[in-house]
Amino acid sequence: MTHLYEELINVLEKEFSLCTRMVDLLQQEKDIIISLDPKALEQLLKDKEAITSGIRACDEGREKILDTLGFKNKTISEVAEVAEAGYRDKLTSISSKFTSIIHSITELNKFNSRLIERSLYYIKTSYNFLSTFDVSARQKISVEA
């Protein structure tokens, strides 16, 4: 059973590392949204998707380990309370770090969502303004088409 706790801690540390990278990307996203750089935004979205896939894989691994340990649908802090003595402190520490990083991710997502909403509002307003003068945006035709 000891090796399962070690596997759990390894999966959690990997997931935390991915969450840390997600925070970095969300901070970059703010600057990219402000700069209106579509290529950079596209690359950022690909990077976010890759990290999200990694987090999802860690979640699945964590759930399997918790199920094997008999802790199905338990939080890490709940597991830490009843874990073997040598693993309690480490699991409690990881749980605390996750609480903090999830809060950061949530706040950054809210902030970036507001930026996107404002950007869309300004684009729509500008489009409507130009439409009043019978000006329409030109569409670029791809050479590949």
C-alpha positions as CSV (number, residue, x, y, z in Angstrom):
1,M,0.0,0.0,0.0
2,T,3.0,2.3,0.6
3,H,3.8,2.3,-3.1
4,L,0.3,3.5,-3.9
5,Y,0.8,6.5,-1.7
6,E,4.0,7.2,-3.4
7,E,2.3,6.9,-6.8
8,L,-0.4,9.2,-5.6
9,I,2.1,11.8,-4.5
10,N,4.0,11.5,-7.8
11,V,0.7,12.0,-9.8
12,L,-0.3,14.9,-7.7
13,E,3.1,16.6,-8.1
14,K,3.0,16.2,-11.8
15,E,-0.5,17.6,-11.9
16,F,0.5,20.5,-9.7
17,S,3.4,21.2,-12.1
18,L,1.0,21.3,-15.0
19,C,-1.3,23.6,-13.1
20,T,1.6,25.9,-12.5
21,R,2.3,26.0,-16.2
22,M,-1.3,26.7,-16.8
23,V,-1.1,29.8,-14.5
24,D,1.9,31.0,-16.6
25,L,-0.1,30.5,-19.8
26,L,-3.1,32.4,-18.3
27,Q,-0.9,35.3,-17.4
28,Q,0.5,35.3,-20.9
29,E,-3.0,35.1,-22.3
30,K,-3.8,38.4,-20.7
31,D,-1.1,40.1,-22.6
32,I,-2.0,38.4,-25.9
33,I,-5.7,39.4,-25.6
34,I,-4.6,43.0,-25.0
35,S,-2.2,42.9,-28.0
36,L,-4.9,41.3,-30.3
37,D,-2.3,38.9,-31.8
38,P,-4.2,36.1,-33.4
39,K,-1.2,33.9,-34.2
40,A,0.0,34.1,-30.6
41,L,-3.5,33.4,-29.3
42,E,-3.8,30.4,-31.5
43,Q,-0.5,29.0,-30.2
44,L,-1.5,29.8,-26.6
45,L,-4.7,27.9,-27.1
46,K,-2.8,24.9,-28.4
47,D,-0.5,25.0,-25.4
48,K,-3.5,25.3,-23.0
49,E,-5.2,22.3,-24.7
50,A,-2.0,20.2,-24.3
51,I,-1.7,21.1,-20.6
52,T,-5.4,20.5,-20.1
53,S,-5.0,17.0,-21.6
54,G,-2.1,16.3,-19.2
55,I,-4.1,17.5,-16.2
56,R,-7.0,15.3,-17.3
57,A,-4.7,12.3,-17.6
58,C,-3.3,13.0,-14.1
59,D,-6.9,13.3,-12.8
60,E,-7.7,9.8,-14.2
61,G,-4.6,8.3,-12.7
62,R,-5.3,10.0,-9.3
63,E,-8.9,8.6,-9.3
64,K,-7.6,5.1,-10.0
65,I,-5.1,5.2,-7.2
66,L,-7.6,6.7,-4.8
67,D,-10.1,4.0,-5.8
68,T,-7.5,1.3,-5.2
69,L,-6.7,2.8,-1.8
70,G,-10.4,2.7,-0.9
71,F,-10.8,6.5,-1.1
72,K,-13.1,6.8,-4.1
73,N,-14.5,10.4,-4.5
74,K,-12.4,11.7,-1.6
75,T,-10.5,15.0,-1.7
76,I,-6.8,15.0,-1.1
77,S,-7.2,16.7,2.3
78,E,-9.7,13.9,3.3
79,V,-7.2,11.3,2.2
80,A,-4.4,13.1,4.1
81,E,-6.4,12.9,7.4
82,V,-6.5,9.1,7.3
83,A,-3.3,8.4,5.3
84,E,-0.4,6.4,6.7
85,A,1.7,8.5,9.1
86,G,4.6,9.0,6.8
87,Y,2.4,10.5,4.0
88,R,0.0,12.8,6.0
89,D,2.2,15.9,6.0
90,K,3.1,15.6,2.3
91,L,-0.5,15.1,1.3
92,T,-1.6,18.0,3.5
93,S,1.0,20.2,1.9
94,I,0.0,19.2,-1.6
95,S,-3.7,19.8,-0.8
96,S,-2.9,23.3,0.4
97,K,-0.8,24.0,-2.7
98,F,-3.7,22.9,-4.9
99,T,-6.2,25.0,-3.1
100,S,-4.0,28.1,-3.8
101,I,-3.2,27.3,-7.4
102,I,-6.8,26.5,-8.2
103,H,-7.8,29.9,-6.8
104,S,-5.2,31.5,-9.0
105,I,-6.4,29.7,-12.1
106,T,-10.0,30.7,-11.3
107,E,-9.2,34.4,-10.8
108,L,-7.0,34.5,-14.0
109,N,-9.8,32.8,-16.0
110,K,-12.3,35.4,-14.7
111,F,-10.0,38.3,-15.5
112,N,-9.3,37.0,-19.0
113,S,-13.0,36.3,-19.7
114,R,-13.7,40.0,-18.8
115,L,-10.9,41.1,-21.2
116,I,-12.4,39.0,-24.0
117,E,-15.9,40.3,-23.4
118,R,-14.6,43.9,-23.5
119,S,-12.6,43.2,-26.7
120,L,-15.7,41.7,-28.3
121,Y,-17.8,44.7,-27.2
122,Y,-15.3,47.1,-28.7
123,I,-15.1,45.2,-31.9
124,K,-18.9,45.0,-32.2
125,T,-19.2,48.7,-31.4
126,S,-16.6,49.6,-34.0
127,Y,-18.3,47.5,-36.6
128,N,-21.6,49.0,-35.9
129,F,-20.1,52.5,-36.1
130,L,-18.5,51.8,-39.4
131,S,-21.7,50.3,-40.7
132,T,-23.5,53.6,-40.1
133,F,-21.2,55.1,-42.8
134,D,-21.8,52.2,-45.1
135,V,-18.2,50.9,-44.6
136,S,-17.7,47.2,-44.5
137,A,-14.8,45.2,-43.5
138,R,-12.9,43.6,-46.4
139,Q,-12.6,39.9,-46.3
140,K,-9.2,38.4,-47.1
141,I,-9.2,35.6,-49.6
142,S,-6.7,32.9,-49.0
143,V,-4.3,32.2,-51.8
144,E,-4.8,28.5,-51.0
145,A,-8.6,28.6,-51.6
